[in-house]
């Protein structure tokens, strides 16, 4: 099983099995082993030791990394990431449904992240959108070529079913406006409108008096 907890570490060409370089940045780094056990593995009702551990974890810069390490390695005893055993129990139960896009981003940057089921599905969907080949996905997820091909096919079918269900808007075609030809018929008027009838101009006789009303 592959694990990682230092998500902000720069990506390298090496893919480690258990990345624990965050240990040296912890607030508890350098403590005596016996003192650390007394503080972070107290008795359930030792409230003073629990409060001391929570206070120390409160200003630890890698508290989230410590919590991830405990969850991914199923460490249900002791205080990790500032949470007791009872406080971490819901996290352990719902770990397979956790979706952290920082972990997904770390995976695409080359980190060896132990993905949950939800995060793994996001990686597969993004791999399909990015046009990954099955061999590339197989190498990234450490699965067989056939399995990677089936996963990409399932992602394609999911996109196809979504488009078929909700429909894909088609781009509207722009109609070109054509100028009427010289001497041709006038353009058709919009429906519901009437064009005024053209009346012939009355001819005035040459001998008619222009100063008298008719």
C-alpha positions in Angstrom: 0.0 0.0 0.0 1.3 3.4 -0.9 1.1 6.4 1.4 2.0 10.1 1.5 1.4 12.8 4.0 3.7 15.7 2.9 1.5 17.1 0.1 3.3 20.4 -0.1 6.7 18.9 -0.7 8.2 19.6 -4.2 7.6 16.9 -6.8 10.6 14.8 -7.6 11.3 11.9 -9.9 11.3 9.5 -7.1 8.1 7.9 -5.9 8.5 7.0 -2.2 6.6 4.2 -0.5 6.1 6.1 2.8 6.9 9.8 2.7 7.5 11.0 6.2 9.7 14.0 5.6 7.2 16.1 7.6 8.4 14.5 10.8 11.3 16.9 11.2 8.9 19.9 11.0 6.6 18.7 13.8 6.4 20.5 17.1 7.0 17.2 18.9 10.2 16.5 16.9 13.2 15.9 19.3 11.1 15.0 22.3 12.2 12.2 24.5 10.5 8.9 23.6 9.1 8.3 27.1 7.9 11.9 27.4 6.2 11.7 23.9 4.5 8.4 24.9 3.2 10.0 28.1 1.9 13.0 26.3 0.5 11.6 23.1 -0.6 8.2 24.4 -2.4 9.1 27.6 -5.0 7.2 29.5 -8.6 7.9 28.3 -9.4 9.9 31.4 -6.0 11.7 31.8 -7.5 15.1 30.8 -4.3 17.0 31.8 -2.1 15.0 29.4 -4.8 15.3 26.6 -4.9 19.0 27.1 -1.1 19.3 27.0 -1.0 17.3 23.7 -3.7 19.3 22.1 -2.0 22.5 23.1 1.3 21.3 21.5 -0.6 20.2 18.3 -2.4 23.5 18.1 0.6 25.4 16.8 2.2 22.5 14.9 2.8 23.4 11.2 2.3 19.9 10.0 -0.7 18.9 12.0 -2.8 18.0 8.9 0.1 15.8 7.7 0.1 14.0 11.1 -3.6 13.4 10.9 -3.4 12.0 7.4 -0.6 9.7 8.5 -2.7 8.3 11.2 -5.8 7.9 9.0 -4.0 6.3 6.1 -2.1 3.9 8.3 -5.1 3.1 10.4 -3.5 4.3 13.6 -6.4 4.4 16.0 -4.5 4.8 19.3 -3.0 7.9 20.7 -3.4 11.6 19.7 -2.5 12.4 16.1 -3.1 15.8 14.4 -4.6 17.1 17.7 -7.4 14.6 17.7 -8.0 11.8 20.2 -9.0 8.3 19.4 -12.7 9.0 19.8 -12.5 12.2 17.8 -10.8 10.4 14.9 -13.2 7.5 14.8 -15.6 9.2 12.3 -12.7 10.1 10.1 -11.6 6.5 10.0 -15.1 5.3 9.2 -15.5 7.7 6.3 -12.0 7.6 5.0 -13.0 5.9 1.7 -15.4 8.8 0.9 -12.9 11.6 1.6 -12.2 13.9 -1.3 -9.3 16.3 -1.0 -8.3 18.0 -4.2 -4.9 19.0 -2.7 -4.1 15.3 -2.7 -5.4 14.9 -6.3 -3.2 17.8 -7.4 -0.2 16.2 -5.6 -0.8 13.0 -7.5 -0.7 14.8 -10.8 2.5 16.5 -9.8 4.1 13.1 -9.4 3.7 12.5 -5.6 3.0 8.9 -4.4 -0.4 9.6 -2.9 -2.5 6.9 -1.4 -5.8 7.9 -3.0 -9.2 7.2 -1.5 -12.0 5.7 -3.7 -13.5 9.2 -4.4 -10.1 10.7 -5.1 -9.2 7.8 -7.4 -12.3 8.4 -9.4 -11.5 12.1 -9.9 -8.0 11.1 -11.2 -9.6 8.7 -13.7 -12.1 11.3 -14.9 -9.4 13.9 -15.3 -7.1 11.5 -17.1 -9.8 10.8 -19.6 -10.5 14.5 -20.1 -6.7 15.1 -20.6 -6.5 12.4 -23.2 -4.3 10.0 -21.3 -3.5 6.7 -22.9 -4.2 3.5 -21.0 -0.4 2.8 -20.5 0.1 6.2 -18.8 -2.8 5.7 -16.4 -1.7 2.1 -15.7 1.7 3.4 -14.7 0.3 6.2 -12.5 -2.2 4.0 -10.7 0.1 0.9 -10.7 -2.5 -1.3 -12.4 -2.6 -3.5 -15.5 -3.0 -2.1 -19.0 -6.3 -3.8 -19.4 -7.7 -2.4 -16.1 -6.6 1.1 -17.1 -8.3 0.7 -20.5 -11.5 -0.4 -18.9 -11.4 2.5 -16.5 -11.0 5.0 -19.3 -13.8 3.4 -21.2 -16.1 3.7 -18.2 -15.2 7.4 -17.9 -16.0 7.9 -21.6 -19.4 6.1 -21.2 -20.2 8.2 -18.2 -19.6 11.4 -20.2 -21.6 10.1 -23.1 -24.6 9.1 -20.9 -24.5 12.5 -19.2 -24.6 14.4 -22.5 -27.4 12.1 -23.8 -29.4 12.7 -20.6 -29.0 16.4 -20.2 -28.3 17.3 -23.9 -25.5 19.2 -25.3 -26.4 22.7 -26.7 -25.5 23.1 -30.3 -23.9 26.3 -31.5 -26.4 28.5 -33.4 -25.6 29.1 -37.0 -25.4 32.7 -38.1 -27.4 33.6 -41.2 -25.7 35.9 -43.6 -27.6 39.1 -44.5 -27.8 39.5 -48.2 -28.4 42.9 -49.8 -31.4 43.1 -52.3 -30.3 43.1 -55.9 -30.8 46.3 -57.9 -34.2 46.3 -59.7 -35.3 43.2 -57.8 -38.5 42.7 -55.7 -38.6 44.6 -52.4 -37.7 42.6 -49.3 -40.6 40.7 -47.7 -42.2 42.5 -44.7 -42.5 41.0 -41.3 -45.7 39.0 -40.7 -48.6 41.0 -39.3 -47.5 44.3 -40.9 -49.1 45.9 -44.0 -47.3 47.9 -46.5 -49.1 51.1 -47.6 -50.5 50.7 -51.1 -48.7 52.9 -53.7 -51.0 55.4 -55.4 -50.4 56.8 -58.8 -49.6 60.5 -58.8 -52.4 62.6 -60.2 -51.4 64.5 -63.3 -52.2 68.2 -63.4 -53.5 69.6 -66.7 -51.4 72.3 -68.2 -54.3 74.7 -68.6 -55.6 74.4 -65.1 -55.7 77.5 -62.9 -53.1 77.3 -60.2 -54.5 80.2 -58.1 -58.1 78.9 -57.6 -59.3 76.2 -55.3 -61.0 73.3 -57.0 
